[in-house]
Amino acid sequence: MLEPEISKLLNNQVNKELYSAYLYMDFSNYYYEEGLDGFGNWYAVQYQEERDHALLFNQYLLNNGEHVTLEAIDKPDKEIGGLKDPLLFGLEHERYVTSLINNIYAAAKDANDFRTMQFLDWFVKEQGEEEKNAEDMVKKFELFGSDAKGLYMLDNELKSRVYSAPSLVL
Ligand code: FEO
């Protein structure tokens, strides 16, 4: 059993992670439609990672005897007006997700819920990596994306990103 407030926050995070997956699927589709298959691939891997995050929160709740309430997932609402937009939205979104994880962590700390804190440690580290990846994408685009040859090479590089299952196993 978990404290009701912690359970509610973790339930909410299942929804938030699924929204993240949905958002990145939208970005992936956008790039594929624009003919940038490497960017499309990069975000396709990203949405698989987000789906995994949702499943980890789901499994943690189940492992602790908690009921999981699946709410409606919001529609991706970012207006994409150019090739750089998803990268900026992605960075902004990851910073937001970090704040959500920190918020759950703070609530778990206040409740002396050491088990949940330990579970969240993986996500604290993961968010550091997620923000760094999103920052790198923006930086690379700013360096190479403004000229056709550079964009072509960057897109080719991004084709090499492959999905790997999360290192956290519950
Ligand atoms: Fe689930 Fe991109 O954080």
Backbone and ligand atoms as CSV (ligand in chain L), in Angstrom:
chain,resi,resn,atom,element,x,y,z
A,1,MET,N,N,0.831,-1.209,0.000
A,1,MET,CA,C,0.000,0.000,0.000
A,1,MET,C,C,0.867,1.262,0.000
A,2,LEU,N,N,0.381,2.243,-0.697
A,2,LEU,CA,C,1.064,3.543,-0.710
A,2,LEU,C,C,0.116,4.592,-0.144
A,3,GLU,N,N,0.663,5.710,0.261
A,3,GLU,CA,C,-0.179,6.828,0.692
A,3,GLU,C,C,-1.074,7.246,-0.488
A,4,PRO,N,N,-2.348,7.565,-0.236
A,4,PRO,CA,C,-3.237,7.936,-1.348
A,4,PRO,C,C,-2.680,9.058,-2.222
A,5,GLU,N,N,-2.037,10.032,-1.606
A,5,GLU,CA,C,-1.511,11.146,-2.403
A,5,GLU,C,C,-0.398,10.677,-3.347
A,6,ILE,N,N,0.454,9.783,-2.838
A,6,ILE,CA,C,1.558,9.269,-3.675
A,6,ILE,C,C,0.987,8.417,-4.807
A,7,SER,N,N,0.014,7.593,-4.468
A,7,SER,CA,C,-0.623,6.745,-5.474
A,7,SER,C,C,-1.246,7.600,-6.581
A,8,LYS,N,N,-1.889,8.685,-6.177
A,8,LYS,CA,C,-2.527,9.569,-7.156
A,8,LYS,C,C,-1.487,10.217,-8.084
A,9,LEU,N,N,-0.403,10.672,-7.498
A,9,LEU,CA,C,0.652,11.293,-8.310
A,9,LEU,C,C,1.271,10.290,-9.289
A,10,LEU,N,N,1.467,9.060,-8.809
A,10,LEU,CA,C,2.057,8.031,-9.682
A,10,LEU,C,C,1.081,7.643,-10.794
A,11,ASN,N,N,-0.208,7.576,-10.451
A,11,ASN,CA,C,-1.237,7.333,-11.468
A,11,ASN,C,C,-1.218,8.419,-12.531
A,12,ASN,N,N,-1.126,9.638,-12.069
A,12,ASN,CA,C,-1.078,10.771,-12.995
A,12,ASN,C,C,0.142,10.680,-13.910
A,13,GLN,N,N,1.243,10.186,-13.352
A,13,GLN,CA,C,2.467,10.099,-14.148
A,13,GLN,C,C,2.342,9.058,-15.261
A,14,VAL,N,N,1.555,7.996,-15.031
A,14,VAL,CA,C,1.292,7.028,-16.113
A,14,VAL,C,C,0.702,7.789,-17.300
A,15,ASN,N,N,-0.264,8.634,-17.005
A,15,ASN,CA,C,-0.927,9.413,-18.048
A,15,ASN,C,C,0.043,10.388,-18.723
A,16,LYS,N,N,0.862,11.038,-17.915
A,16,LYS,CA,C,1.816,12.025,-18.458
A,16,LYS,C,C,2.838,11.364,-19.383
A,17,GLU,N,N,3.293,10.169,-18.985
A,17,GLU,CA,C,4.285,9.476,-19.823
A,17,GLU,C,C,3.648,9.019,-21.135
A,18,LEU,N,N,2.380,8.596,-21.058
A,18,LEU,CA,C,1.686,8.207,-22.298
A,18,LEU,C,C,1.467,9.427,-23.192
A,19,TYR,N,N,1.196,10.560,-22.558
A,19,TYR,CA,C,1.088,11.791,-23.350
A,19,TYR,C,C,2.431,12.103,-24.025
A,20,SER,N,N,3.526,11.912,-23.285
A,20,SER,CA,C,4.858,12.150,-23.868
A,20,SER,C,C,5.062,11.260,-25.090
A,21,ALA,N,N,4.669,9.997,-24.967
A,21,ALA,CA,C,4.803,9.066,-26.097
A,21,ALA,C,C,3.980,9.573,-27.290
A,22,TYR,N,N,2.800,10.023,-26.997
A,22,TYR,CA,C,1.885,10.516,-28.021
A,22,TYR,C,C,2.469,11.764,-28.707
A,23,LEU,N,N,3.021,12.644,-27.898
A,23,LEU,CA,C,3.626,13.874,-28.412
A,23,LEU,C,C,4.790,13.539,-29.347
A,24,TYR,N,N,5.644,12.600,-28.911
A,24,TYR,CA,C,6.807,12.266,-29.722
A,24,TYR,C,C,6.421,11.472,-30.973
A,25,MET,N,N,5.319,10.725,-30.898
A,25,MET,CA,C,4.816,10.063,-32.103
A,25,MET,C,C,4.399,11.119,-33.124
A,26,ASP,N,N,3.795,12.180,-32.628
A,26,ASP,CA,C,3.385,13.290,-33.497
A,26,ASP,C,C,4.608,13.936,-34.154
A,27,PHE,N,N,5.665,14.159,-33.364
A,27,PHE,CA,C,6.899,14.746,-33.906
A,27,PHE,C,C,7.506,13.805,-34.957
A,28,SER,N,N,7.523,12.509,-34.631
A,28,SER,CA,C,8.085,11.517,-35.548
A,28,SER,C,C,7.333,11.540,-36.876
A,29,ASN,N,N,6.017,11.553,-36.790
A,29,ASN,CA,C,5.205,11.585,-38.019
A,29,ASN,C,C,5.489,12.844,-38.842
A,30,TYR,N,N,5.634,13.958,-38.138
A,30,TYR,CA,C,5.914,15.226,-38.821
A,30,TYR,C,C,7.200,15.108,-39.653
A,31,TYR,N,N,8.262,14.584,-39.018
A,31,TYR,CA,C,9.541,14.517,-39.741
A,31,TYR,C,C,9.485,13.512,-40.889
A,32,TYR,N,N,8.821,12.383,-40.669
A,32,TYR,CA,C,8.690,11.428,-41.781
A,32,TYR,C,C,7.958,12.084,-42.949
A,33,GLU,N,N,6.922,12.854,-42.629
A,33,GLU,CA,C,6.170,13.535,-43.701
A,33,GLU,C,C,7.034,14.557,-44.430
A,34,GLU,N,N,8.004,15.120,-43.697
A,34,GLU,CA,C,8.901,16.122,-44.312
A,34,GLU,C,C,10.067,15.471,-45.055
A,35,GLY,N,N,10.134,14.138,-45.012
A,35,GLY,CA,C,11.215,13.435,-45.700
A,35,GLY,C,C,12.489,13.327,-44.893
A,36,LEU,N,N,12.417,13.637,-43.605
A,36,LEU,CA,C,13.596,13.533,-42.736
A,36,LEU,C,C,13.454,12.271,-41.878
A,37,ASP,N,N,13.840,11.148,-42.478
A,37,ASP,CA,C,13.614,9.856,-41.823
A,37,ASP,C,C,14.475,9.656,-40.581
A,38,GLY,N,N,15.632,10.330,-40.547
A,38,GLY,CA,C,16.494,10.204,-39.358
A,38,GLY,C,C,15.857,10.874,-38.151
A,39,PHE,N,N,15.347,12.067,-38.327
A,39,PHE,CA,C,14.638,12.752,-37.243
A,39,PHE,C,C,13.388,11.949,-36.867
A,40,GLY,N,N,12.714,11.423,-37.894
A,40,GLY,CA,C,11.526,10.608,-37.643
A,40,GLY,C,C,11.876,9.393,-36.799
A,41,ASN,N,N,13.010,8.772,-37.135
A,41,ASN,CA,C,13.459,7.606,-36.368
A,41,ASN,C,C,13.811,7.989,-34.933
A,42,TRP,N,N,14.484,9.109,-34.782
A,42,TRP,CA,C,14.919,9.533,-33.442
A,42,TRP,C,C,13.698,9.680,-32.520
A,43,TYR,N,N,12.656,10.298,-33.029
A,43,TYR,CA,C,11.454,10.471,-32.197
A,43,TYR,C,C,10.622,9.194,-32.090
A,44,ALA,N,N,10.772,8.293,-33.065
A,44,ALA,CA,C,10.089,6.996,-32.940
A,44,ALA,C,C,10.693,6.205,-31.779
A,45,VAL,N,N,12.013,6.273,-31.652
A,45,VAL,CA,C,12.674,5.621,-30.505
A,45,VAL,C,C,12.240,6.309,-29.216
A,46,GLN,N,N,12.144,7.628,-29.289
A,46,GLN,CA,C,11.767,8.401,-28.099
A,46,GLN,C,C,10.369,8.013,-27.608
A,47,TYR,N,N,9.440,7.821,-28.539
A,47,TYR,CA,C,8.099,7.474,-28.050
A,47,TYR,C,C,8.064,6.067,-27.464
A,48,GLN,N,N,8.919,5.181,-27.951
A,48,GLN,CA,C,9.000,3.850,-27.327
A,48,GLN,C,C,9.530,3.953,-25.893
A,49,GLU,N,N,10.493,4.838,-25.697
A,49,GLU,CA,C,11.026,5.034,-24.343
A,49,GLU,C,C,9.952,5.569,-23.405
A,50,GLU,N,N,9.144,6.498,-23.918
A,50,GLU,CA,C,8.089,7.077,-23.075
A,50,GLU,C,C,7.021,6.039,-22.723
A,51,ARG,N,N,6.697,5.213,-23.701
A,51,ARG,CA,C,5.759,4.109,-23.427
A,51,ARG,C,C,6.322,3.229,-22.306
A,52,ASP,N,N,7.628,2.949,-22.359
A,52,ASP,CA,C,8.260,2.138,-21.309
A,52,ASP,C,C,8.161,2.828,-19.951
A,53,HIS,N,N,8.350,4.135,-19.942
A,53,HIS,CA,C,8.242,4.869,-18.674
A,53,HIS,C,C,6.844,4.695,-18.085
A,54,ALA,N,N,5.835,4.817,-18.944
A,54,ALA,CA,C,4.450,4.639,-18.480
A,54,ALA,C,C,4.258,3.243,-17.897
A,55,LEU,N,N,4.814,2.240,-18.579
A,55,LEU,CA,C,4.652,0.865,-18.116
A,55,LEU,C,C,5.359,0.649,-16.774
A,56,LEU,N,N,6.479,1.322,-16.581
A,56,LEU,CA,C,7.199,1.185,-15.306
A,56,LEU,C,C,6.376,1.770,-14.153
A,57,PHE,N,N,5.780,2.941,-14.361
A,57,PHE,CA,C,4.923,3.508,-13.301
A,57,PHE,C,C,3.717,2.600,-13.051
A,58,ASN,N,N,3.150,2.100,-14.141
A,58,ASN,CA,C,2.006,1.185,-14.031
A,58,ASN,C,C,2.378,-0.048,-13.203
A,59,GLN,N,N,3.529,-0.633,-13.532
A,59,GLN,CA,C,3.962,-1.863,-12.847
A,59,GLN,C,C,4.284,-1.596,-11.378
A,60,TYR,N,N,4.881,-0.451,-11.114
A,60,TYR,CA,C,5.205,-0.106,-9.723
A,60,TYR,C,C,3.926,-0.015,-8.884
A,61,LEU,N,N,2.898,0.602,-9.456
A,61,LEU,CA,C,1.614,0.697,-8.743
A,61,LEU,C,C,1.040,-0.696,-8.492
A,62,LEU,N,N,1.047,-1.532,-9.505
A,62,LEU,CA,C,0.520,-2.895,-9.353
A,62,LEU,C,C,1.315,-3.675,-8.302
A,63,ASN,N,N,2.633,-3.523,-8.359
A,63,ASN,CA,C,3.487,-4.258,-7.409
A,63,ASN,C,C,3.216,-3.851,-5.962
A,64,ASN,N,N,2.646,-2.672,-5.804
A,64,ASN,CA,C,2.358,-2.186,-4.449
A,64,ASN,C,C,0.870,-2.283,-4.105
A,65,GLY,N,N,0.147,-3.092,-4.875
A,65,GLY,CA,C,-1.252,-3.352,-4.578
A,65,GLY,C,C,-2.179,-2.180,-4.838
A,66,GLU,N,N,-1.729,-1.252,-5.683
A,66,GLU,CA,C,-2.537,-0.053,-5.959
A,66,GLU,C,C,-3.362,-0.226,-7.236
A,67,HIS,N,N,-4.509,0.403,-7.249
A,67,HIS,CA,C,-5.345,0.399,-8.448
A,67,HIS,C,C,-4.798,1.437,-9.439
A,68,VAL,N,N,-4.774,1.053,-10.714
A,68,VAL,CA,C,-4.343,1.998,-11.752
A,68,VAL,C,C,-5.583,2.526,-12.475
A,69,THR,N,N,-5.712,3.837,-12.480
A,69,THR,CA,C,-6.832,4.475,-13.182
A,69,THR,C,C,-6.299,5.098,-14.468
A,70,LEU,N,N,-6.753,4.598,-15.586
A,70,LEU,CA,C,-6.290,5.138,-16.870
A,70,LEU,C,C,-7.246,6.224,-17.348
A,71,GLU,N,N,-6.730,7.431,-17.409
A,71,GLU,CA,C,-7.533,8.575,-17.863
A,71,GLU,C,C,-7.281,8.818,-19.351
A,72,ALA,N,N,-8.099,9.684,-19.957
A,72,ALA,CA,C,-7.915,10.042,-21.367
A,72,ALA,C,C,-6.561,10.725,-21.562
A,73,ILE,N,N,-5.937,10.431,-22.685
A,73,ILE,CA,C,-4.648,11.067,-23.011
A,73,ILE,C,C,-4.926,12.308,-23.855
A,74,ASP,N,N,-4.336,13.423,-23.461
A,74,ASP,CA,C,-4.546,14.672,-24.204
A,74,ASP,C,C,-4.026,14.552,-25.639
A,75,LYS,N,N,-4.661,15.294,-26.508
A,75,LYS,CA,C,-4.214,15.378,-27.898
A,75,LYS,C,C,-2.909,16.175,-27.955
A,76,PRO,N,N,-1.904,15.740,-28.756
A,76,PRO,CA,C,-0.716,16.580,-28.916
A,76,PRO,C,C,-1.138,17.952,-29.455
A,77,ASP,N,N,-0.746,19.000,-28.762
A,77,ASP,CA,C,-1.314,20.320,-29.070
A,77,ASP,C,C,-0.268,21.328,-29.539
A,78,LYS,N,N,0.917,20.845,-29.861
A,78,LYS,CA,C,1.968,21.781,-30.285
A,78,LYS,C,C,1.796,22.138,-31.758
A,79,GLU,N,N,1.760,23.409,-32.038
A,79,GLU,CA,C,1.662,23.879,-33.428
A,79,GLU,C,C,3.060,23.888,-34.033
A,80,ILE,N,N,3.328,22.958,-34.932
A,80,ILE,CA,C,4.656,22.857,-35.536
A,80,ILE,C,C,4.698,23.723,-36.793
A,81,GLY,N,N,5.559,24.753,-36.734
A,81,GLY,CA,C,5.625,25.686,-37.859
A,81,GLY,C,C,6.917,25.577,-38.640
A,82,GLY,N,N,7.822,24.709,-38.207
A,82,GLY,CA,C,9.101,24.580,-38.904
A,82,GLY,C,C,9.908,23.444,-38.315
A,83,LEU,N,N,11.016,23.127,-38.983
A,83,LEU,CA,C,11.797,21.938,-38.630
A,83,LEU,C,C,12.394,21.987,-37.220
A,84,LYS,N,N,12.648,23.199,-36.724
A,84,LYS,CA,C,13.275,23.292,-35.402
A,84,LYS,C,C,12.246,23.191,-34.264
A,85,ASP,N,N,10.989,23.445,-34.565
A,85,ASP,CA,C,9.973,23.543,-33.511
A,85,ASP,C,C,9.874,22.303,-32.619
A,86,PRO,N,N,9.790,21.083,-33.201
A,86,PRO,CA,C,9.662,19.918,-32.318
A,86,PRO,C,C,10.845,19.792,-31.337
A,87,LEU,N,N,12.023,20.211,-31.793
A,87,LEU,CA,C,13.213,20.111,-30.933
A,87,LEU,C,C,13.080,21.030,-29.727
A,88,LEU,N,N,12.581,22.243,-29.979
A,88,LEU,CA,C,12.383,23.206,-28.884
A,88,LEU,C,C,11.247,22.756,-27.971
A,89,PHE,N,N,10.162,22.266,-28.576
A,89,PHE,CA,C,9.041,21.766,-27.776
A,89,PHE,C,C,9.487,20.565,-26.929
A,90,GLY,N,N,10.328,19.727,-27.537
A,90,GLY,CA,C,10.815,18.537,-26.829
A,90,GLY,C,C,11.625,18.914,-25.597
A,91,LEU,N,N,12.489,19.907,-25.761
A,91,LEU,CA,C,13.311,20.352,-24.622
A,91,LEU,C,C,12.424,20.937,-23.518
A,92,GLU,N,N,11.500,21.780,-23.920
A,92,GLU,CA,C,10.575,22.386,-22.958
A,92,GLU,C,C,9.767,21.288,-22.241
A,93,HIS,N,N,9.336,20.296,-22.997
A,93,HIS,CA,C,8.528,19.226,-22.417
A,93,HIS,C,C,9.335,18.394,-21.425
A,94,GLU,N,N,10.582,18.090,-21.760
A,94,GLU,CA,C,11.402,17.287,-20.842
A,94,GLU,C,C,11.676,18.050,-19.537
A,95,ARG,N,N,11.847,19.350,-19.645
A,95,ARG,CA,C,12.040,20.142,-18.417
A,95,ARG,C,C,10.779,20.075,-17.550
A,96,TYR,N,N,9.640,20.099,-18.199
A,96,TYR,CA,C,8.364,19.975,-17.480
A,96,TYR,C,C,8.259,18.601,-16.802
A,97,VAL,N,N,8.625,17.542,-17.547
A,97,VAL,CA,C,8.550,16.187,-16.965
A,97,VAL,C,C,9.494,16.076,-15.769
A,98,THR,N,N,10.664,16.677,-15.875
A,98,THR,CA,C,11.585,16.678,-14.731
A,98,THR,C,C,10.907,17.300,-13.510
A,99,SER,N,N,10.180,18.387,-13.720
A,99,SER,CA,C,9.501,19.041,-12.587
A,99,SER,C,C,8.421,18.126,-11.998
A,100,LEU,N,N,7.779,17.318,-12.839
A,100,LEU,CA,C,6.767,16.377,-12.332
A,100,LEU,C,C,7.416,15.290,-11.478
A,101,ILE,N,N,8.517,14.758,-11.979
A,101,ILE,CA,C,9.232,13.704,-11.230
A,101,ILE,C,C,9.726,14.276,-9.896
A,102,ASN,N,N,10.278,15.475,-9.947
A,102,ASN,CA,C,10.759,16.102,-8.706
A,102,ASN,C,C,9.620,16.313,-7.708
A,103,ASN,N,N,8.473,16.651,-8.229
A,103,ASN,CA,C,7.302,16.872,-7.384
A,103,ASN,C,C,6.870,15.581,-6.678
A,104,ILE,N,N,6.860,14.483,-7.408
A,104,ILE,CA,C,6.501,13.195,-6.780
A,104,ILE,C,C,7.566,12.818,-5.749
A,105,TYR,N,N,8.815,13.059,-6.112
A,105,TYR,CA,C,9.917,12.732,-5.198
A,105,TYR,C,C,9.776,13.511,-3.892
A,106,ALA,N,N,9.450,14.796,-4.016
A,106,ALA,CA,C,9.305,15.642,-2.817
A,106,ALA,C,C,8.149,15.149,-1.950
A,107,ALA,N,N,7.048,14.731,-2.606
A,107,ALA,CA,C,5.892,14.220,-1.849
A,107,ALA,C,C,6.253,12.910,-1.160
A,108,ALA,N,N,6.995,12.050,-1.846
A,108,ALA,CA,C,7.416,10.772,-1.246
A,108,ALA,C,C,8.344,11.027,-0.059
A,109,LYS,N,N,9.209,12.010,-0.201
A,109,LYS,CA,C,10.137,12.361,0.893
A,109,LYS,C,C,9.351,12.837,2.112
A,110,ASP,N,N,8.376,13.704,1.871
A,110,ASP,CA,C,7.547,14.220,2.970
A,110,ASP,C,C,6.788,13.097,3.670
A,111,ALA,N,N,6.423,12.060,2.898
A,111,ALA,CA,C,5.637,10.952,3.471
A,111,ALA,C,C,6.535,9.841,4.014
A,112,ASN,N,N,7.851,10.065,4.021
A,112,ASN,CA,C,8.805,9.020,4.413
A,112,ASN,C,C,8.588,7.733,3.605
A,113,ASP,N,N,8.244,7.893,2.355
A,113,ASP,CA,C,8.016,6.746,1.472
A,113,ASP,C,C,9.331,6.438,0.758
A,114,PHE,N,N,10.208,5.741,1.475
A,114,PHE,CA,C,11.564,5.498,0.956
A,114,PHE,C,C,11.548,4.563,-0.257
A,115,ARG,N,N,10.570,3.676,-0.296
A,115,ARG,CA,C,10.476,2.746,-1.429
A,115,ARG,C,C,10.215,3.509,-2.725
A,116,THR,N,N,9.274,4.455,-2.648
A,116,THR,CA,C,8.978,5.236,-3.862
A,116,THR,C,C,10.153,6.131,-4.238
A,117,MET,N,N,10.832,6.678,-3.227
A,117,MET,CA,C,12.018,7.492,-3.530
A,117,MET,C,C,13.055,6.654,-4.281
A,118,GLN,N,N,13.239,5.419,-3.819
A,118,GLN,CA,C,14.229,4.560,-4.469
A,118,GLN,C,C,13.795,4.244,-5.910
A,119,PHE,N,N,12.516,3.977,-6.081
A,119,PHE,CA,C,11.990,3.727,-7.435
A,119,PHE,C,C,12.240,4.941,-8.339
A,120,LEU,N,N,11.995,6.122,-7.774
A,120,LEU,CA,C,12.114,7.351,-8.577
A,120,LEU,C,C,13.560,7.738,-8.871
A,121,ASP,N,N,14.509,7.192,-8.113
A,121,ASP,CA,C,15.919,7.536,-8.362
A,121,ASP,C,C,16.290,7.298,-9.827
A,122,TRP,N,N,15.787,6.190,-10.371
A,122,TRP,CA,C,16.089,5.880,-11.787
A,122,TRP,C,C,15.565,6.987,-12.700
A,123,PHE,N,N,14.381,7.496,-12.377
A,123,PHE,CA,C,13.776,8.532,-13.222
A,123,PHE,C,C,14.479,9.879,-13.063
A,124,VAL,N,N,14.988,10.144,-11.886
A,124,VAL,CA,C,15.745,11.383,-11.672
A,124,VAL,C,C,16.959,11.393,-12.604
A,125,LYS,N,N,17.668,10.265,-12.635
A,125,LYS,CA,C,18.842,10.152,-13.510
A,125,LYS,C,C,18.405,10.193,-14.982
A,126,GLU,N,N,17.359,9.464,-15.283
A,126,GLU,CA,C,16.842,9.413,-16.664
A,126,GLU,C,C,16.487,10.817,-17.171
A,127,GLN,N,N,15.877,11.613,-16.307
A,127,GLN,CA,C,15.491,12.963,-16.744
A,127,GLN,C,C,16.719,13.821,-17.057
A,128,GLY,N,N,17.811,13.583,-16.320
A,128,GLY,CA,C,19.059,14.294,-16.643
A,128,GLY,C,C,19.481,13.959,-18.071
A,129,GLU,N,N,19.374,12.679,-18.409
A,129,GLU,CA,C,19.759,12.247,-19.762
A,129,GLU,C,C,18.777,12.779,-20.811
A,130,GLU,N,N,17.496,12.766,-20.478
A,130,GLU,CA,C,16.475,13.231,-21.424
A,130,GLU,C,C,16.678,14.715,-21.753
A,131,GLU,N,N,16.960,15.489,-20.731
A,131,GLU,CA,C,17.184,16.930,-20.975
A,131,GLU,C,C,18.445,17.147,-21.804
A,132,LYS,N,N,19.481,16.392,-21.485
A,132,LYS,CA,C,20.744,16.526,-22.231
A,132,LYS,C,C,20.530,16.159,-23.703
A,133,ASN,N,N,19.831,15.051,-23.951
A,133,ASN,CA,C,19.557,14.642,-25.335
A,133,ASN,C,C,18.783,15.720,-26.085
A,134,ALA,N,N,17.776,16.288,-25.410
A,134,ALA,CA,C,16.941,17.318,-26.060
A,134,ALA,C,C,17.768,18.576,-26.327
A,135,GLU,N,N,18.644,18.934,-25.387
A,135,GLU,CA,C,19.519,20.107,-25.583
A,135,GLU,C,C,20.471,19.860,-26.749
A,136,ASP,N,N,21.018,18.640,-26.822
A,136,ASP,CA,C,21.958,18.301,-27.901
A,136,ASP,C,C,21.283,18.392,-29.265
A,137,MET,N,N,20.025,17.971,-29.319
A,137,MET,CA,C,19.290,18.031,-30.591
A,137,MET,C,C,19.149,19.487,-31.057
A,138,VAL,N,N,18.823,20.362,-30.130
A,138,VAL,CA,C,18.680,21.783,-30.481
A,138,VAL,C,C,20.027,22.333,-30.947
A,139,LYS,N,N,21.093,22.026,-30.190
A,139,LYS,CA,C,22.433,22.539,-30.526
A,139,LYS,C,C,22.872,22.049,-31.904
A,140,LYS,N,N,22.689,20.759,-32.164
A,140,LYS,CA,C,23.111,20.195,-33.454
A,140,LYS,C,C,22.332,20.836,-34.603
A,141,PHE,N,N,21.041,21.046,-34.370
A,141,PHE,CA,C,20.248,21.659,-35.439
A,141,PHE,C,C,20.732,23.079,-35.710
A,142,GLU,N,N,21.047,23.790,-34.627
A,142,GLU,CA,C,21.518,25.177,-34.812
A,142,GLU,C,C,22.857,25.213,-35.546
A,143,LEU,N,N,23.694,24.208,-35.290
A,143,LEU,CA,C,25.013,24.172,-35.931
A,143,LEU,C,C,24.923,23.734,-37.393
A,144,PHE,N,N,24.120,22.697,-37.660
A,144,PHE,CA,C,24.169,22.054,-38.984
A,144,PHE,C,C,22.879,22.142,-39.785
A,145,GLY,N,N,21.776,22.536,-39.134
A,145,GLY,CA,C,20.467,22.400,-39.781
A,145,GLY,C,C,20.118,23.482,-40.787
A,146,SER,N,N,20.911,24.565,-40.809
A,146,SER,CA,C,20.498,25.683,-41.663
A,146,SER,C,C,20.936,25.515,-43.121
A,147,ASP,N,N,21.819,24.534,-43.357
A,147,ASP,CA,C,22.239,24.340,-44.749
A,147,ASP,C,C,21.886,22.912,-45.184
A,148,ALA,N,N,21.474,22.759,-46.422
A,148,ALA,CA,C,20.891,21.493,-46.897
A,148,ALA,C,C,21.834,20.305,-46.700
A,149,LYS,N,N,23.128,20.541,-46.975
A,149,LYS,CA,C,24.083,19.434,-46.855
A,149,LYS,C,C,24.239,19.011,-45.388
A,150,GLY,N,N,24.321,20.009,-44.518
A,150,GLY,CA,C,24.459,19.722,-43.082
A,150,GLY,C,C,23.232,19.005,-42.557
A,151,LEU,N,N,22.071,19.436,-43.001
A,151,LEU,CA,C,20.819,18.820,-42.552
A,151,LEU,C,C,20.748,17.372,-43.024
A,152,TYR,N,N,21.189,17.137,-44.245
A,152,TYR,CA,C,21.199,15.781,-44.810
A,152,TYR,C,C,22.097,14.868,-43.970
A,153,MET,N,N,23.263,15.373,-43.614
A,153,MET,CA,C,24.205,14.558,-42.830
A,153,MET,C,C,23.694,14.320,-41.413
A,154,LEU,N,N,23.101,15.352,-40.831
A,154,LEU,CA,C,22.546,15.206,-39.473
A,154,LEU,C,C,21.403,14.192,-39.490
A,155,ASP,N,N,20.557,14.287,-40.506
A,155,ASP,CA,C,19.437,13.343,-40.616
A,155,ASP,C,C,19.962,11.914,-40.730
A,156,ASN,N,N,21.023,11.738,-41.498
A,156,ASN,CA,C,21.608,10.400,-41.639
A,156,ASN,C,C,22.144,9.883,-40.318
A,157,GLU,N,N,22.773,10.772,-39.553
A,157,GLU,CA,C,23.309,10.374,-38.238
A,157,GLU,C,C,22.175,9.897,-37.322
A,158,LEU,N,N,21.050,10.586,-37.379
A,158,LEU,CA,C,19.933,10.270,-36.474
A,158,LEU,C,C,19.232,8.965,-36.845
A,159,LYS,N,N,19.516,8.462,-38.037
A,159,LYS,CA,C,18.941,7.163,-38.428
A,159,LYS,C,C,19.531,6.020,-37.607
A,160,SER,N,N,20.691,6.271,-37.003
A,160,SER,CA,C,21.374,5.174,-36.309
A,160,SER,C,C,20.856,4.949,-34.879
A,161,ARG,N,N,19.975,5.817,-34.414
A,161,ARG,CA,C,19.476,5.614,-33.046
A,161,ARG,C,C,18.595,4.362,-32.994
A,162,VAL,N,N,18.906,3.481,-32.056
A,162,VAL,CA,C,18.104,2.259,-31.930
A,162,VAL,C,C,17.465,2.183,-30.545
A,163,TYR,N,N,16.334,1.544,-30.501
A,163,TYR,CA,C,15.615,1.362,-29.246
A,163,TYR,C,C,16.327,0.332,-28.377
A,164,SER,N,N,16.436,0.627,-27.097
A,164,SER,CA,C,16.862,-0.425,-26.157
A,164,SER,C,C,15.951,-0.344,-24.938
A,165,ALA,N,N,15.650,-1.495,-24.391
A,165,ALA,CA,C,14.740,-1.586,-23.253
A,165,ALA,C,C,15.331,-0.841,-22.060
A,166,PRO,N,N,14.495,-0.313,-21.166
A,166,PRO,CA,C,15.026,0.442,-20.021
A,166,PRO,C,C,15.867,-0.448,-19.099
A,167,SER,N,N,16.848,0.181,-18.456
A,167,SER,CA,C,17.722,-0.582,-17.550
A,167,SER,C,C,17.027,-0.909,-16.231
A,168,LEU,N,N,15.925,-0.223,-15.953
A,168,LEU,CA,C,15.174,-0.489,-14.726
A,168,LEU,C,C,14.188,-1.625,-14.981
A,169,VAL,N,N,14.294,-2.670,-14.157
A,169,VAL,CA,C,13.375,-3.805,-14.265
A,169,VAL,C,C,12.664,-3.953,-12.933
A,170,LEU,N,N,11.335,-4.031,-12.963
A,170,LEU,CA,C,10.571,-4.169,-11.707
A,170,LEU,C,C,10.068,-5.587,-11.535
L,1,FEO,FE1,FE,9.517,9.970,-19.655
L,1,FEO,FE2,FE,11.078,11.885,-21.597
L,1,FEO,O1,O,10.605,11.394,-19.861
